[in-house]
Amino acid sequence: MKKFNKYISSLTLMLAAFASMALVGCNDNIADEDLYTYKPEMLSDYLHNNAEFSDFAAIVEKAGKMELLSTYGTYTCFAPTNDAIKKYLNAYGLSSIDELTAADCDTIASTLLVDKLYSMADLGALQGFIEDQNMLGRPLACEPVQVLVGEDSVTTYRINRSALVIYEMANDSVDNGIVHPISTVAESSNQTLPTIMNEDRSISIFNTCLEITGLDEKMQRIKDQSYDPRDWEYMEGLYRSHEHQNYCWVPQSRNYGFTAFAVPDSILHTEYGITDWESMYDYACPIYPEGAGQDYYGKSAEALKDPRNPLNKLIAYHILDRKGLYSKLYTNCTIFRNEINPTEWYATLLPLSTLKVEYVYGTNKFRGNSQIRTLYLNRMYDPNRPNLTNRGAIVSQTVGEGLVQEAVNGVYYYIDRLIDYGENTHNTVFNTRMRIDFYDIWPELMTNDIRTTRTGEGDSPASKDAAARNYIFPQGYFDNVETNEDGDFIYQGCRNYYWSYEGDEFNLRSDNNVYDITFNLPSVPTGQYQIRLGFCLIPTRGIGQFYIDGLPQGIPLDMRGNGGVFSGVWEARVGWKSNYTNLSQDAKDQTRKELANQGWYYGPRSVRNISTGGGSVKDDNLLSASNSSPFCNNNGTVRRLIYTGPLDGNVQHTMRIRSTYAVGGAELMFDYLEIVPKSVYGIEGEGKGEDDL
């Protein structure tokens, strides 16, 4: 064993051992006690050889996982001491490990094992949860805690709100991983989200509202038991996409999830004068006046459970239809934060509604007076449109000490303001260009941990071991999506060197030269809008016809570049100019106008891909003007106008994409949507016009 304070791998340990051996050979005068002798030790050996963990070793053995820990890998083990196991047994009225079933042992061991290395330094870089799921398929909550070691105050970490990493024993390395001893057995809750929330007395009013509206009953789903990935393994394999061979997996689960944003009672009291569910109802009525006087609008038990009831609407809007860990509610990938804040748009349990999530940085003009490095809901600030300012609600990463924050089917957070989908929100928050990554549209992606935040690994898309996995989805995997049997629906995992917004993209392809997909569009307030598609022109793309609500929109869209749509002749005809960022402001305005008149837009100036070699910048926080290229300078990363016209906020609108040319596996890419109100795209005359961000 050997202590270390930064991320290392077993290869690093071996190299250190060889280096130590070489030094010994060069100097025969080194004291015996200073010699470092490399002793190979697997995690299984560590547990067997240390009496302090004999009880946990017995649990791992009974769970049938010891053989796994004797193989090479990159495991992090939060190993409870014998005292921790004793406390656990006492809490459940047990006297020995013999009284635990094999299933009990498997749950304990799987909860405490992660198939990825996390040193103490790595834990310090996390935002609330460990990035990789444990062997139970669940994320582990991780929060820093100050403790005294002797007279020194040091930082250690609490796992799942209960188990403290023993600082003096942490960072113990073995050949196939790293061990962090813990003083209490960290448990994963098998309860649903409403159940664990109900244990938090600081949000009692919110919990009461959940119950009387019946929304707690809608948050009970955990898993689609009929989904078995083995039924679809035949779909896995290498699929070609332009220059890439992408190894695609089918998802290993089809879980359901929820994210609740709860306002503590103390804030409801002081900020709103709300003391019970009835005063919460009274607060909701002027925000949602539609239907006043109808039976469903009242305070009866039956009325409160109606989705049209004002209290029901208010509470439902505080709940996302997906399980969202704090660090995955937004992404830094490709987002140039010197110019914009990472922003996402998600559906909620309020039918036909959308919630804005924005992570505010202090390096761009959109900060205003907001706190930096803070997650906001429904915030709106644009210095060019100060009359539309909306402060929004701040999301806290953690909840009260000792409480379980993450349930088997969801997670909850405190927020410091109530949020709503009323008229004021419509007129401020949604009076902007909504750039919506397709990842935001389908909740199954976030709930089932499809997207990684390790976007700069530089791994080969063809590798089965790639950190940023690619997926192929069986028919029926997504709710509210219809695909034809002949088409392949593929997700390419995030890589910050891709020409893709937020690093990921979706592709449609078919071996039979035909694909067809229909899906629900994000809901927006009633008004006039443009809908644009962001994508990348590449020679191996195909041609697709787009439909809105079943009606075809213009001629089929040709996505082929370099001899296709964006040949030199075409560029000259539409007025596309290279090196956009080097143009004068007048030239920028003119060329943008010429393109827009023909239904085309440059890629966003605020979105950049790493340009110094595939994956050479491994941390998206290091994205800079010197190591990346803006989409607006790339004639392949473009936006195309699909639809201009009315959208009804009370109707579920749909988009359909049907292939008209898909020969030889030619694919159609869809990366992101822009839904833009006329107040933004329709500025004429002396107005500033829509910006190029």
WORAFEN-V999923 format. One record per backbone hydrogen bond with DSSP energy under -1.0 kcal/mol. CO is the residue of the C=O (numbers start at 1). NH is the residue of the N-H. E is the energy in kcal/mol with one decimal. If there is no record, write none. Layout:
# WORAFEN-V999923
co nh e
CO NH E
CO NH E
This chain:
# WORAFEN-V999923
co nh e
2 173 -1.3
9 13 -1.8
10 14 -2.2
11 15 -2.6
12 16 -2.4
13 17 -2.2
14 18 -2.6
15 19 -2.6
16 20 -2.4
17 21 -2.4
18 22 -2.3
19 23 -2.1
20 24 -2.1
21 25 -1.9
22 26 -1.1
31 34 -1.5
32 35 -1.2
41 175 -3.3
42 46 -2.5
43 47 -2.1
44 48 -1.9
45 49 -3.1
46 50 -1.0
50 53 -2.2
51 54 -1.5
52 82 -1.8
53 57 -2.5
54 58 -2.0
55 59 -1.9
56 60 -2.7
57 61 -2.5
58 62 -2.4
59 63 -1.8
60 65 -2.2
61 64 -1.4
65 69 -1.6
67 70 -1.2
68 71 -1.6
69 44 -1.6
75 178 -2.3
76 114 -2.4
77 79 -1.1
77 180 -3.0
79 182 -2.2
81 85 -2.2
82 86 -2.3
83 87 -2.3
84 88 -2.0
85 89 -2.6
86 90 -2.5
87 91 -2.0
88 92 -1.1
89 94 -3.1
90 93 -1.6
96 99 -1.4
97 100 -2.2
101 105 -2.3
102 106 -2.3
103 107 -2.2
104 108 -2.3
105 109 -2.9
106 110 -2.8
107 111 -1.8
108 112 -1.2
110 135 -1.2
112 78 -2.6
113 135 -2.1
114 76 -2.9
114 116 -1.7
119 123 -2.3
120 124 -1.7
122 125 -1.0
123 126 -1.2
128 142 -2.5
134 137 -2.4
138 134 -3.6
140 130 -2.8
141 160 -2.6
143 158 -2.9
145 156 -3.0
147 154 -3.1
149 152 -1.9
152 149 -3.2
154 147 -2.7
156 145 -2.7
157 165 -2.8
158 143 -1.8
159 162 -1.9
159 163 -2.3
163 159 -3.5
164 183 -1.9
166 169 -1.6
172 179 -3.2
174 177 -1.4
176 75 -2.4
177 174 -2.4
178 77 -2.5
179 172 -2.2
181 166 -2.7
182 81 -1.8
191 408 -2.4
192 196 -1.8
193 197 -2.3
194 198 -1.8
197 200 -2.0
200 203 -1.5
201 204 -1.2
202 265 -3.2
203 207 -2.4
204 208 -2.3
205 209 -2.2
206 210 -2.2
207 211 -2.0
208 212 -2.6
209 213 -1.7
210 216 -1.7
222 256 -2.4
223 225 -1.2
224 227 -1.4
228 231 -2.1
229 232 -1.5
232 235 -2.1
233 236 -1.5
237 248 -2.9
239 246 -3.0
241 244 -2.6
244 241 -3.1
246 239 -2.6
248 237 -1.5
249 472 -3.0
254 224 -2.6
258 411 -1.6
259 320 -3.0
260 413 -2.4
262 415 -1.9
264 268 -2.1
265 269 -2.6
266 270 -2.1
267 271 -2.9
268 272 -1.1
268 274 -2.5
269 273 -1.0
276 280 -1.6
277 281 -2.3
278 282 -2.3
279 283 -1.7
280 284 -1.7
281 285 -1.6
284 288 -2.2
289 292 -2.0
291 294 -2.5
294 297 -1.6
295 298 -1.2
300 304 -2.6
303 306 -1.8
306 309 -2.3
309 313 -2.6
310 314 -2.3
311 315 -2.4
312 316 -2.6
313 317 -1.8
315 318 -1.7
316 319 -1.6
316 349 -1.2
318 261 -2.5
319 349 -2.2
320 259 -1.2
325 328 -2.0
326 329 -1.3
332 335 -1.5
334 608 -2.6
335 337 -1.2
336 339 -2.2
336 340 -1.7
342 359 -2.4
344 357 -2.7
346 355 -3.3
347 321 -1.2
355 346 -2.6
356 378 -2.5
357 344 -2.9
358 376 -3.1
360 373 -2.6
364 367 -1.3
367 370 -1.7
374 360 -2.7
375 395 -2.7
376 358 -2.5
377 393 -2.0
380 390 -2.8
382 385 -2.5
385 388 -2.2
386 389 -1.4
390 380 -2.8
393 377 -2.4
394 416 -1.2
400 403 -1.8
405 412 -1.5
409 258 -1.2
410 407 -2.9
411 260 -2.0
413 262 -2.8
414 396 -2.7
422 426 -2.4
423 427 -2.4
424 428 -1.3
425 430 -1.4
428 431 -1.3
430 432 -1.0
434 675 -2.3
436 673 -2.8
437 440 -1.9
442 445 -1.6
443 447 -2.2
444 448 -1.9
445 450 -2.9
446 449 -1.6
453 455 -1.6
455 496 -2.7
460 463 -1.7
461 247 -2.9
463 466 -1.1
467 469 -1.2
470 249 -2.5
471 491 -3.0
474 477 -1.8
480 520 -1.2
482 518 -2.3
488 509 -1.8
489 473 -2.4
490 507 -2.7
491 471 -2.4
492 505 -1.4
495 498 -2.1
496 610 -2.9
498 500 -1.5
500 503 -2.2
503 495 -1.6
505 492 -2.8
506 670 -2.3
507 490 -2.8
508 668 -2.5
509 488 -4.0
510 513 -1.0
515 659 -2.6
516 484 -1.7
517 657 -2.8
518 482 -2.8
519 655 -2.5
527 647 -2.7
528 678 -1.9
529 645 -2.5
530 676 -2.7
531 642 -3.0
531 643 -1.7
532 674 -2.1
533 640 -2.6
534 671 -2.0
534 672 -1.5
535 638 -1.6
538 541 -2.2
540 667 -1.4
542 559 -2.3
543 660 -2.9
543 661 -1.8
544 557 -3.3
545 658 -2.5
546 553 -2.9
547 656 -2.1
548 551 -1.9
551 548 -2.3
557 544 -2.1
559 538 -1.7
560 565 -2.7
567 571 -2.6
568 572 -2.0
569 573 -1.9
570 574 -2.4
571 575 -1.5
571 576 -1.5
579 582 -1.8
580 583 -1.9
584 588 -2.5
585 589 -2.6
586 590 -2.2
587 591 -2.5
588 592 -2.3
589 593 -1.9
590 594 -2.3
591 595 -2.2
592 596 -2.7
593 597 -2.1
595 598 -1.5
595 600 -2.5
596 599 -1.7
599 641 -3.0
601 639 -2.3
606 336 -2.7
607 631 -2.6
609 629 -2.3
613 616 -2.3
619 622 -2.2
620 623 -1.4
627 611 -2.4
629 609 -2.0
630 633 -1.5
631 634 -1.6
636 537 -2.7
636 638 -1.2
638 535 -2.2
639 601 -2.3
640 533 -2.7
643 531 -2.7
645 529 -2.8
647 527 -2.1
648 651 -1.8
653 521 -2.7
654 549 -2.3
655 519 -2.4
656 547 -2.3
657 517 -2.1
658 545 -3.3
661 543 -2.1
662 665 -1.1
663 666 -1.0
667 542 -2.3
668 508 -2.3
670 506 -1.5
671 438 -1.8
672 534 -3.4
673 436 -3.3
674 532 -2.7
675 434 -2.1
676 530 -2.2
677 680 -2.1
677 681 -2.2
678 682 -2.4
684 687 -1.9
692 605 -2.7
